[in-house]
Structure formats: C-alpha cells, structure tokens
Amino acid sequence: MVTKNPCHVAGDVRIFEAVYQDALSHLCDVIVFPRYGPRPHSDEMAGSDLDGDEYIVIFDKELFFENNEQAMFFPKSIPTEYDTPPTTEDMIDFFLKYLSQDSIGRMSNAHLIIEVCDEIARKCAIAVDFPKTGVQATPLMAHEQCEVIPDYMQNMIKPSYRSKRLLGELYRKARKVEDIAEMAQGAKFADYCDPQIYDESLFREQPKLLQKSLSLRNEYYSRIQQLLDEYGISDEASVISGHSVAIKRIIEMEKDDYSFYHSDKIVELRYSRIFAYFRREFFKEFGEESDFLTVDALGKHGIRWNTALITKAKAWYTVTYGNSFRSSSEFRSFPWIVWDILLIVKRQITLMLKSPSPLVNPLAIHLTRAIETFCYHHHVALKQFVNEMSLGPMRLEALVRYSQRYGSNVEMLCFVIDNWLRLEGVYERSALRRIHVIILFLQFTIGILHGKRTSDELMNRHPIYFERLDDLRNNSETVDLVYSIGEILFAFLRYLASRQFACANFIRFRLGGMMEGKKGASIFTRPEQWSALYTVAFRAFHHIAITAEFDALRITKDCGINIDCDSDENYEWDFGESDAPIIVSGDLFCHKDISLQRISTALKKWSGVNEIMSRMTKNEQLLITCTGSTVARQRLHRILLMEPERLFDAVQTETMPKEARDDFL
C-alpha cells in the first residue's frame, strides 16, 4: 500500500500488486511504476509528479484498505510563460503573493477536520505547486475552517477538543512520554570522564598541544552557543541530534512548508558546516583527511591511524572532560567530532589489555548502589517491613522462603517497591495492597507474566531470576543472585510499564499457597484495579531511562521514611509548570449558577494540581496554566477538554468525571 505524503482523500492511498521483472532484479527497496496505462500511478496519489515528493510504503497487510477508492482528479496548474527574464520587482511580487496565500500546511490541516474535504484537497494540490507555477489557490472559505481544533493539532491559537479518532489516541499516548522527556531537559547529567581516554601525561609532555586544543574547543563552544542563541534552542543535544523540541522559526507558517529550506534544516546545515570545519582543523597539520581513509575488501571504510592522531584525539577529549579545563558551558560534543579516532583509542586499549572489556550495565550498577544506600539509611524501616511480612497475620510464606534462599536482596527489593508505591499513593487510589504487589514481583521473577505477549516477546525468552517455589526445599542453602538487584528492579519496572500488563484481561495472585487467609482478593478482573500501578510505573521507567536518575522511585531523597514525615510524603519529584497554556473557550468558566471559585476548586481537587492560573484574551478565550506533578497537569488538561455542559454537571453534582482517572486516554 503506497501513498504520497501528505495525502488528502481516500483515493490517494493505492494498493498495488508487485510483479517480478528480470530486467529490474538488480534494484532493491525501489518501486518502479509502469509507463503505460490510463493514468500514471503517481498522479493518482494527490497528483504527484515525482519531483522530490515523499512517499509512504506500508507492507503490513493488517493496515491495508479493503479496496482502492476512486482516485481524485487534481487539476494541473500551468505556469505563466514570460518572454523576458524576471526582474527584481517580479521576484518581490511573487514572494508577496506566496506570503499572502493560505499555506499548504493550513489547508492540509483543514482537510483533517472538515467533513467536506474534497474541495480543500483540490486547493491543496494547487497550493503545493505554487512555488513552481505561481498560480494561487482559492483562499479557504468560512465553512472550510473550524473554530475548535482537535487536540492532536496542538494549535496555540484556537480552543481544542479531545479527538476520539485514532490520531487523537496516538497523540495522547505519545504526549505522556513527551511530558516525561521534557522534565529531563533541565536535568543535570552526571559528569563522566573515561579514564582510558583522559590522559594526564599530556600536561607534562604536550602542553602546547593542550593549549591549542583548548583554543579550538573555545572557538567551537562559541559557535555552538551562537547557534543556540539565534534559534532559541535550549541545549547542545538538540543541535547534535537534529531534533529540537522548541526552535525559534523565521515565521510560524514555515512548519507547514514541505520544501527543503526551513529552520530545522538550516540548523542542521549550519551545524554540519561547523562539524566539517573542525574536522578539517584536526587533520590540517597531518594533510588531508582523505589521505587517512581506507577501504577494505568488503567495502568497509576506516581510518589509517598513527600515534600523532591518537595523541591529538586524546588532547581534545582531555580539554573537554578534564576538571582542569571546565568552562561555564556544559557542552561535551567537541571531541566527538573525531569519534572514529576515539573508537580506535578504545580498541587499542582493549588489545593492550589482552582481554575484552566486560559487558556491564551502568544503569543497573547505579540503581543497585542507590537501593543499597537507601536501605542502609532506612534499616529500621526495612527491619519493620521484614517483621511484618514474616510474622503475624501478614506473613507471606513465599517471601520468607525466597529470603532464606537469596538473602537480604529479596527483602530490599520488596521494601523499595512497597515504599515507592506507598509514597505514590497507589494503595489509596487502587484495589492493590502491599501483598498483591509483592506477589506480582515474585511472579515476575519466576517468569509468570500477565497479559498477552507480542511475537517478539515470545521469541525472546524472559529471564528467570528466582527458582520456582515448588523447587525450593526448606533446608536450601543461601545462594547469590545471578542478576544484580538493580537489573531485576528495572526489568520489573519495564514490565509494569508495558501495554501487555496494562491491558491484561485479569491478574491472578497465586503462586503455590501464597494467598491463604484473608490477605486480599486472589484475582482482579478489571484493568482499572491496577491502572494506578501501570501509570506510576510508566512515569518511573521512562524518567529513569532518559535521565539515569532514580527520583521517581523515591530512593534518592534524604527525608526519613516515616509515614509522618510530611516533607517526604508531599515531595513531588516531577513537580513543574505547564510549558504551554491550554486554550479553552471563555464559556467553560462562565455559568449563571456556578461561581468561578467553585469551578476552580473542583478542577484542583479532581486533577491534584497545586495552582491554576487563567488569563482572558481579547477573543474571549482563556489561557490556562498550572503547577503540579506531571500526572496532575495531564489530568487537568483532559478535564479542560470536556464539553462545558458535562463539566458544569459534574461540578454541580460533585461527581468526579471519568477524564480525571489516570487510565483515561
């Protein structure tokens, strides 16, 4: 199934049957359209003329349409012929016409919203060819525009509503991850300096080389800072990766432009020039870079290195990561301009050691240390937890036996998990209790996973961390765990944060005789019973994966674990402010029988935000911002997208709307 991007009507999506031709057997990952037929296939797709158009090719048959819709006819614009070369005045006139017409992006967005979209699709076909033909599309009429926009459009001018379509669901799912990723932008990452590349001997042996490298580094820093300042980019990583969340654009309309030159591409081109300049500077004293390039028999490219190249690469790394050369800038990309040379350095060191570097998981190592440190500082609470789970009515035989088999590591893991969920309020907001969570964890460690697994997960066997309960003898000797406790906990988080767990049909809390007595329900049959656990695990997993920090697990704060410790209970590791205001209709806060104060109080109660700030615009729209945890801000956003009548009814009856539930999408 093939279509041009963007496509505007159902007929733009075409299903083709591939055929084999000997003459084309040398081509791979290429679509060759036939020359003959009533109409070119490319033209059937939004009137494409193969002049640099972007196509989408889908091979998954589950996504195929049932049949081809009739291809729409797109009128071709004929450019005006001139007898003389265009003058400067002609160019200015052309540019002004371009600025005054409705942008192709605006029209493309309009066709997603309006039911009657065929005419808009025709206008899109004319507008997209305007730079080549100079023929303007007819402006959008009033009935072809909307005053309220679907939330997935992220419109910053008009009020939004919650889209019930697939695009809306996909947007809100992606937004949950993006909200967590945005928190990490301001996070300060731990400084790390590779001791194998950082070379202190250069201070004595190559002081001039270090000084020259420092001068180049400072010049590189100034150029990067200039690029960040010009385009309002917040961090170095956004420039290096080519993916910036926020960028200062020449005009806002350029986001709708499908041409080559827009701000994102300009930033990419400018950085590529900076990169190329400093790479030339690196090889300058040795000749041309091309003199060192090699190609082996398999066609693989490499670098022919020598000691001088290695020493200079180490110098670049040293002036960037060494404490003696630290600057006010937090830039770290300078030495990675010669990443291939640094890779050679690592390989040579490995060969000198005559043994491969051990495969380690740095995240698991740091998490293990954090767990051990937390349990050491809270040993009294840990002991109380162990006593409660091994003595009296809350005794869990399986936990006792696993603790005897694997030592205190099992107790520490269960203690950290229980403390995390208690502080997150999961026990208060769901049917889950401590014993349920511990059984879930023990089931996970022996390979009992709830929910439908994907084909990839079925092919990749799940690690077994503990022996099965039935295989444990009462007199089994204590053994060490094969995996670190950090690795086990992070894997458990990944499982809890998966759609597999969230969408399970039921959860049975049984493993041998683990649920004896009145310790809790032995089976949950409704996803909302464990949705709160999925939500906090989803946040924690993604935050740790992005930042390598463990604030989300509540194991890095110095406050005591005592339940009466208000500062610990009320501590919100993901506290923040709305990055962009929510635009709603002024009618949402105007009701003859309900005061603004009452509506605001209800919104704060249902969402859990700390503060709500609002400002009326000249268009009688409200700009809403708030402060609070990530989840609370997401709840408020969902509530504000409700229909005014439903919101007023919920406030009057003091009934929390379903939009305030964390499992609501």
C-alpha positions in Angstrom: 0.0 0.0 0.0 1.5 3.3 -1.1 0.6 6.9 -0.7 2.2 10.3 -1.1 2.8 12.5 2.0 0.7 14.3 2.6 -2.4 12.5 1.2 -5.7 14.3 1.3 -8.5 11.9 0.2 -9.0 8.1 0.5 -8.3 7.8 -3.3 -4.7 9.0 -2.7 -3.9 5.7 -1.0 -3.3 3.0 -3.6 -2.9 -0.8 -3.2 -0.6 -2.3 -5.8 0.3 -5.9 -6.7 4.1 -6.2 -7.1 5.3 -8.2 -10.1 8.8 -9.6 -10.8 10.8 -8.4 -13.8 14.2 -9.9 -14.6 15.4 -6.6 -16.0 14.8 -4.9 -12.6 16.2 -7.7 -10.4 19.3 -5.5 -9.6 17.0 -2.9 -7.8 16.4 -3.2 -4.1 13.9 -1.2 -1.9 12.7 0.6 -5.0 9.2 0.9 -6.5 9.1 1.1 -10.3 5.8 2.5 -11.7 4.7 1.3 -15.2 5.0 3.7 -18.1 1.7 2.6 -19.7 -1.9 2.8 -18.6 -4.8 5.2 -18.4 -3.2 7.4 -15.8 0.2 7.4 -14.1 0.0 5.7 -10.6 2.0 8.6 -9.1 -0.6 11.1 -10.4 -3.3 9.1 -8.8 -1.7 9.9 -5.4 -2.5 13.5 -4.7 -1.4 14.5 -8.2 2.3 13.7 -7.5 4.7 14.5 -10.3 7.7 12.7 -8.8 9.7 15.9 -8.3 11.0 15.1 -4.9 7.7 14.0 -3.3 7.8 11.9 -0.2 6.0 8.5 -0.2 4.9 6.2 2.5 5.1 2.4 1.7 3.2 0.0 4.0 3.8 -3.7 3.9 1.7 -4.8 6.9 -1.4 -6.4 5.4 -3.4 -5.7 8.6 -3.2 -2.0 7.7 -4.3 -2.4 4.1 -7.6 -0.9 2.9 -10.2 -3.3 1.7 -10.0 -1.9 -1.8 -8.8 1.1 -3.8 -11.1 4.1 -3.7 -11.6 6.1 -6.9 -8.6 8.3 -7.4 -9.4 12.0 -7.3 -8.8 14.3 -10.3 -6.3 17.1 -9.5 -6.3 20.0 -11.9 -2.8 20.8 -13.1 -1.7 24.4 -12.8 0.1 25.8 -15.8 2.8 28.3 -15.1 2.7 31.7 -16.8 5.2 32.0 -19.7 7.3 35.1 -19.8 9.2 36.4 -22.8 11.8 38.2 -20.7 13.9 37.2 -17.7 12.1 38.0 -14.4 13.2 41.3 -12.8 13.7 42.0 -9.1 10.2 43.6 -9.0 8.8 40.3 -10.4 10.5 38.3 -7.7 9.3 40.6 -4.9 5.7 40.4 -6.3 5.9 36.6 -6.4 7.2 36.4 -2.8 4.4 38.7 -1.6 1.8 36.5 -3.3 3.3 33.5 -1.6 3.1 35.1 1.8 -0.5 36.2 1.3 -1.9 32.9 0.2 -3.2 30.2 2.6 -0.3 27.9 3.3 -0.3 24.3 2.1 0.0 23.2 5.8 -3.0 25.1 6.9 -5.0 23.6 4.0 -3.7 20.1 4.8 -4.7 20.5 8.4 -8.2 21.8 7.5 -8.9 18.8 5.4 -8.4 16.6 8.5 -11.0 18.5 10.5 -13.7 19.3 7.9 -16.2 16.7 6.8 -16.4 18.2 3.3 -12.8 17.9 2.2 -12.7 17.2 -1.5 -12.6 20.9 -2.4 -9.9 21.6 0.2 -7.9 18.7 -1.3 -8.1 20.4 -4.7 -6.9 23.6 -3.2 -4.0 21.8 -1.6 -3.0 20.4 -5.0 -2.8 23.9 -6.4 -1.1 25.4 -3.3 1.6 22.8 -3.2 2.6 23.6 -6.8 2.6 27.4 -6.3 6.4 27.8 -6.0 6.7 26.2 -9.5 3.6 27.6 -11.2 2.9 30.9 -9.5 -0.9 30.0 -9.6 -2.6 30.8 -6.3 -5.1 28.6 -4.7 -8.5 30.0 -3.8 -8.5 31.0 -0.1 -10.3 28.8 2.4 -13.9 29.8 2.9 -15.6 30.3 6.2 -17.3 26.9 6.1 -14.0 25.3 5.4 -12.5 26.4 8.7 -13.1 25.4 12.3 -13.3 27.4 15.5 -12.4 24.4 17.7 -9.4 22.2 16.8 -8.7 18.6 17.7 -6.1 18.2 20.5 -3.6 16.4 18.3 -3.2 19.5 16.1 -1.5 21.3 19.1 -3.0 24.6 18.0 -1.8 27.6 20.0 -4.5 30.0 18.8 -7.9 28.2 18.9 -9.5 26.1 21.7 -9.1 22.4 21.4 -11.3 19.4 22.0 -10.5 15.8 22.7 -10.4 13.8 19.5 -11.9 10.4 19.7 -10.2 9.3 16.5 -7.1 7.1 16.2 -4.9 10.2 15.7 -6.1 11.6 19.0 -5.3 8.4 20.9 -1.9 8.1 19.3 -1.2 11.7 20.1 -2.2 11.4 23.8 -0.1 8.2 24.2 2.9 9.9 22.7 2.3 13.0 24.8 2.6 11.0 28.0 6.1 10.1 27.1 6.9 13.6 25.9 5.8 15.2 29.2 8.3 13.0 31.0 11.1 13.7 28.4 10.5 17.5 28.8 11.2 17.1 32.5 14.7 15.7 31.7 15.7 18.7 29.6 16.6 20.7 32.7 18.2 17.8 34.5 21.9 18.0 35.1 23.5 14.8 34.0 26.4 13.3 36.0 29.8 14.2 34.7 31.7 11.2 33.5 35.2 11.1 32.2 36.6 7.9 30.6 39.9 7.2 32.4 41.1 5.2 29.4 40.9 8.2 27.0 41.6 11.0 29.5 45.4 11.4 29.6 47.0 13.3 32.4 50.5 12.7 30.9 49.7 15.3 28.3 50.0 18.1 30.9 53.7 17.3 31.1 54.5 16.0 27.7 52.3 18.0 25.4 51.4 21.4 27.0 51.4 23.2 23.7 49.0 20.7 22.1 46.7 21.0 25.0 46.7 24.8 24.7 46.0 24.7 21.0 43.2 22.1 21.6 41.7 24.4 24.3 41.7 27.3 21.9 39.9 25.3 19.3 37.5 24.0 21.9 36.6 27.5 22.9 36.0 28.5 19.3 33.8 25.5 18.9 31.8 26.4 22.0 31.3 30.0 20.9 29.9 28.8 17.5 27.6 26.3 19.1 26.4 28.9 21.6 25.7 31.4 18.8 23.6 28.7 17.0 21.6 28.1 20.2 21.0 31.8 20.8 20.0 32.5 17.2 17.3 29.8 17.2 16.3 29.7 20.8 17.4 26.1 21.2 17.8 25.1 24.8 20.6 22.5 24.7 23.5 21.2 22.8 22.0 17.7 22.3 19.1 19.2 20.2 21.6 20.6 17.7 23.8 17.5 17.5 20.9 15.1 17.1 19.0 17.3 14.7 15.8 17.0 16.8 14.8 20.2 18.7 11.6 20.3 20.8 11.5 24.1 20.6 13.1 26.3 17.9 12.8 30.0 17.0 11.4 29.9 13.5 11.7 32.6 10.8 7.9 32.5 10.5 5.5 30.2 12.3 3.9 29.3 8.9 7.2 27.6 7.8 6.2 24.5 9.9 3.6 23.8 7.2 6.2 24.0 4.4 7.2 20.7 2.8 10.1 22.2 0.9 13.8 21.7 1.8 14.6 25.1 3.4 13.1 25.6 6.9 14.6 26.4 10.3 15.2 22.8 11.3 17.1 22.1 8.1 19.0 25.4 8.3 20.2 24.5 11.8 21.2 21.0 10.6 23.2 22.5 7.7 24.9 25.1 9.8 26.0 22.5 12.4 27.2 20.2 9.6 29.4 23.1 8.4 30.8 23.6 11.9 31.4 19.9 12.2 33.2 19.8 8.9 35.3 22.9 9.7 36.7 21.5 13.0 37.3 18.0 11.5 39.4 19.7 8.8 41.3 21.6 11.6 42.0 18.3 13.3 43.7 16.7 10.2 45.2 20.0 8.9 48.7 19.5 10.3 48.8 15.9 9.0 47.5 16.6 5.5 44.0 16.0 4.1 41.5 13.7 5.8 41.3 11.7 2.6 44.9 10.7 3.0 43.9 8.6 6.0 40.8 7.0 4.6 40.9 3.3 3.9 38.5 0.8 2.3 38.9 -2.9 2.9 38.0 -5.8 0.6 34.4 -5.8 1.9 34.0 -2.1 1.1 34.1 -1.1 4.7 35.5 2.4 5.4 38.1 3.0 8.0 40.9 5.3 9.3 44.6 4.7 8.9 45.8 6.0 12.2 49.2 6.9 13.8 50.4 7.9 17.2 50.1 11.6 16.5 46.4 11.3 15.6 45.7 9.3 18.7 47.5 11.8 20.9 45.6 14.7 19.4 42.2 13.0 19.8 43.1 12.4 23.5 44.0 16.0 23.9 40.6 17.1 22.5 38.9 14.7 24.9 41.0 15.9 27.9 40.3 19.6 27.4 36.6 18.8 27.2 36.1 16.4 30.1 39.0 17.2 32.4 38.3 19.1 35.6 41.2 21.5 35.0 39.6 22.8 31.7 36.0 23.0 32.8 34.2 26.1 31.4 30.8 27.7 32.2 29.4 25.9 29.2 28.1 22.3 29.6 29.0 21.4 26.1 30.5 17.9 25.6 30.4 17.2 21.8 33.8 18.7 20.8 36.0 15.6 20.9 33.3 13.5 19.2 33.9 15.4 16.0 36.7 12.7 15.7 34.6 9.9 17.1 36.2 7.3 14.8 39.7 8.2 16.2 38.4 7.9 19.8 36.9 4.5 18.9 40.4 3.4 17.7 41.8 4.5 21.1 39.3 2.3 22.9 40.1 -0.7 20.6 43.9 -0.3 21.1 43.5 -0.2 24.9 41.4 -3.4 24.7 44.1 -5.1 22.7 46.8 -3.9 25.1 44.9 -5.4 28.0 44.6 -8.7 26.0 41.1 -9.2 27.3 37.8 -7.8 26.1 36.1 -5.2 28.2 33.4 -6.8 30.4 29.9 -6.2 29.3 28.4 -4.1 32.0 25.0 -2.3 32.5 25.9 1.1 34.0 22.3 1.9 34.8 21.8 -1.4 36.7 25.1 -0.8 38.6 24.0 2.7 39.7 20.5 1.5 40.6 21.9 -1.3 42.7 24.1 1.2 44.7 21.1 3.5 45.1 19.0 0.7 46.5 21.7 -0.5 48.9 22.3 3.1 50.1 18.6 3.7 50.6 18.2 0.5 52.6 21.3 1.3 54.7 19.9 4.7 55.7 16.5 3.3 56.4 17.5 0.0 58.1 15.0 0.5 60.9 12.0 0.8 58.5 13.4 -2.2 56.5 13.5 -4.3 59.6 10.0 -3.4 60.4 8.8 -4.3 56.9 10.5 -7.7 57.1 9.0 -8.4 60.5 5.5 -7.5 59.2 5.9 -9.8 56.2 7.4 -12.7 58.1 5.5 -12.7 61.4 1.8 -12.4 62.4 -1.3 -12.1 60.2 0.6 -10.5 57.2 3.2 -13.3 56.9 3.9 -14.3 53.3 5.5 -17.7 53.3 6.9 -17.3 49.8 8.7 -14.1 50.7 10.2 -15.8 53.7 11.4 -18.8 51.7 12.9 -16.7 48.9 14.7 -14.5 51.5 16.2 -17.6 53.0 17.3 -18.8 49.6 18.7 -15.5 48.2 19.4 -13.5 51.3 18.5 -9.9 52.1 18.5 -8.8 48.5 14.9 -10.1 48.1 13.8 -8.2 51.2 15.5 -5.0 49.9 13.8 -5.2 46.6 10.3 -5.8 48.1 10.9 -3.0 50.6 11.9 -0.4 47.9 8.9 -1.4 45.7 6.4 -1.1 48.6 7.8 2.2 49.8 7.7 3.6 46.3 4.1 2.7 45.7 3.0 3.8 49.1 4.5 7.3 48.6 3.0 7.5 45.2 -0.5 6.8 46.7 -1.1 3.7 44.6 -2.6 1.8 47.6 -5.0 4.7 48.2 -6.1 5.0 44.5 -6.5 1.4 43.6 -7.5 -2.1 44.9 -3.9 -3.1 45.2 -2.3 -3.7 48.6 1.2 -4.5 49.7 0.7 -8.2 49.4 -0.6 -8.0 45.9 2.4 -6.1 44.7 4.9 -8.4 46.4 3.2 -11.4 44.8 3.3 -9.6 41.4 7.0 -9.1 41.8 7.7 -12.7 42.8 5.6 -14.0 39.9 7.6 -11.8 37.6 10.9 -13.2 38.9 9.9 -16.8 38.1 8.5 -15.9 34.7 4.8 -15.6 35.3 3.7 -12.6 33.3 0.2 -11.3 32.9 -1.3 -10.1 29.6 -0.9 -11.1 26.0 2.7 -11.1 24.9 3.8 -9.9 21.4 5.5 -12.2 18.9 8.9 -10.6 19.6 8.5 -11.1 23.4 7.5 -14.8 22.8 10.7 -15.3 20.7 12.9 -13.6 23.3 12.7 -15.8 26.4 12.0 -13.9 29.6 14.9 -14.2 32.1 14.2 -16.3 35.2 15.6 -14.6 38.2 14.4 -16.9 41.0 13.7 -20.6 41.3 10.1 -21.8 41.3 8.6 -22.0 44.8 7.9 -25.7 44.4 11.6 -26.4 43.6 12.7 -24.8 46.9 13.4 -27.1 49.8 13.0 -25.9 53.4 16.7 -26.5 54.0 18.0 -25.0 50.8 21.3 -23.2 51.3 21.7 -19.5 50.6 22.9 -18.6 47.1 23.8 -15.4 45.3 21.5 -13.9 42.7 22.8 -14.3 39.1 21.4 -10.8 38.3 22.0 -7.6 40.2 19.1 -6.2 42.2 19.2 -3.0 40.1 18.8 -5.1 36.9 15.9 -7.0 38.4 14.1 -3.9 39.6 14.5 -2.1 36.3 13.2 -5.1 34.4 10.2 -5.3 36.7 9.5 -1.6 36.1 9.7 -2.2 32.3 7.1 -5.0 32.7 4.7 -2.9 34.8 5.0 0.0 32.3 4.2 -2.2 29.3 0.9 -2.3 27.4 0.9 -6.0 28.0 0.5 -5.5 31.7 -1.9 -2.6 31.4 -4.3 -4.4 29.1 -4.2 -7.8 30.8 -7.7 -9.4 31.0 -7.1 -10.4 34.6 -4.4 -10.8 37.2 -4.4 -13.9 39.4 -2.4 -13.5 42.6 -1.5 -17.1 43.2 1.8 -18.9 43.4 1.5 -22.1 45.3 -0.3 -21.3 48.6 0.7 -17.7 48.7 -2.8 -16.2 49.1 -4.0 -18.1 52.0 -6.2 -16.5 54.6 -7.8 -13.0 54.4 -4.9 -11.2 52.9 -6.7 -9.8 49.9 -8.5 -10.7 46.7 -6.9 -13.6 44.8 -7.9 -12.3 41.4 -8.5 -8.9 39.7 -10.7 -8.8 36.6 -10.9 -5.1 35.7 -7.9 -3.1 34.4 -8.9 -0.1 36.5 -8.0 -2.2 39.6 -4.3 -2.0 38.6 -4.2 1.1 36.3 -2.7 3.3 39.0 0.3 0.9 39.3 0.7 1.0 35.5 0.6 4.8 35.5 3.3 5.4 38.1 5.5 2.6 36.6 5.2 4.2 33.2 6.4 7.5 34.5 9.2 6.0 36.6 10.5 3.7 33.9 10.7 6.4 31.2 12.2 9.0 33.6 14.9 6.6 34.7 15.6 5.5 31.1 16.0 9.2 30.0 17.8 10.7 32.9 19.5 7.7 34.7 18.3 9.3 37.9 16.1 7.5 40.5 14.0 10.3 42.0 10.9 8.6 40.6 11.5 5.6 42.8 11.7 7.8 45.9 15.1 6.4 46.9 17.3 9.4 46.5 15.8 11.9 49.0 17.3 12.3 52.4 14.0 12.7 54.2 13.1 9.8 56.5 10.7 7.1 55.5 8.4 7.6 58.5 4.8 8.0 57.4 4.5 11.1 59.5 7.3 12.8 57.6 5.3 15.4 55.7 8.1 16.6 53.6 8.7 13.2 52.2 5.0 12.4 51.7 4.3 15.6 49.9 7.5 15.6 47.9 6.8 15.6 44.1 9.8 14.6 42.1 8.1 15.6 38.9 6.7 18.9 40.1 6.7 21.6 37.3 4.7 24.2 35.5 2.8 24.0 32.2 5.2 24.6 29.4 2.4 26.0 27.2 -1.0 27.3 28.1 -4.2 25.3 27.5 -6.6 27.4 25.4 -10.3 26.9 26.2 -13.4 28.8 25.4 -14.4 31.5 27.9 -17.8 29.8 28.2 -16.1 27.0 30.1 -15.7 29.2 33.2 -19.0 31.1 32.9 -22.2 29.7 34.4 -25.0 31.6 36.0 -25.5 29.2 38.9 -21.8 28.2 39.5 -19.2 30.6 40.6 -15.7 30.7 39.1 -14.2 29.9 42.5 -16.3 26.7 42.8 -15.3 25.5 39.3 -11.6 26.2 40.1 -11.8 24.4 43.4 -13.3 21.3 41.7 -10.7 21.3 39.0 -7.9 21.5 41.6 -9.5 18.7 43.6 -10.0 16.3 40.7 -6.7 16.9 39.0 -4.4 17.3 42.0 -2.6 20.4 40.7 -1.3 22.9 43.2 -2.3 26.1 41.4 -4.4 27.1 38.4 -3.8 30.4 36.7 -6.0 31.9 34.0 -6.0 34.9 31.7 -8.7 36.1 29.3 -7.7 37.0 25.8 -9.3 39.7 23.5 -11.0 36.8 21.7 -12.8 35.8 24.9 -10.7 32.7 25.2 -9.0 31.6 28.4 -5.3 30.7 28.7 -4.9 28.2 31.5 -1.6 27.3 33.1 -1.0 25.3 36.2 1.7 23.9 38.6 1.9 20.4 40.0 3.1 16.9 39.2 3.2 15.7 35.6 0.2 13.4 36.2 -1.8 16.2 37.8 -1.2 18.5 34.9 -2.2 15.8 32.5 -5.4 15.2 34.4 -6.3 18.9 34.3 -5.6 19.0 30.5 -8.0 16.1 30.0 -10.7 17.7 32.1 -10.5 21.1 30.4 -11.1 19.3 27.0 -14.6 18.2 28.2 -17.8 19.7 26.8 -18.8 22.7 29.0 -22.2 21.1 29.8 -20.7 17.9 31.1 -18.2 19.8 33.2 -20.9 22.1 34.7 -23.0 19.0 35.5 -20.0 17.3 37.2 -19.3 20.4 39.3 -23.0 20.8 40.4 -23.4 17.1 41.3 -19.8 17.0 42.8 -19.1 13.9 40.7 -15.5 13.3 39.5 -15.6 12.9 35.7 -14.0 9.9 34.1 -11.4 12.2 32.5 -9.8 12.6 35.9 -8.9 8.9 36.0 -5.3 8.1 35.1 -6.3 5.2 32.9 -8.4 7.5 30.7 -6.8 8.3 27.4 
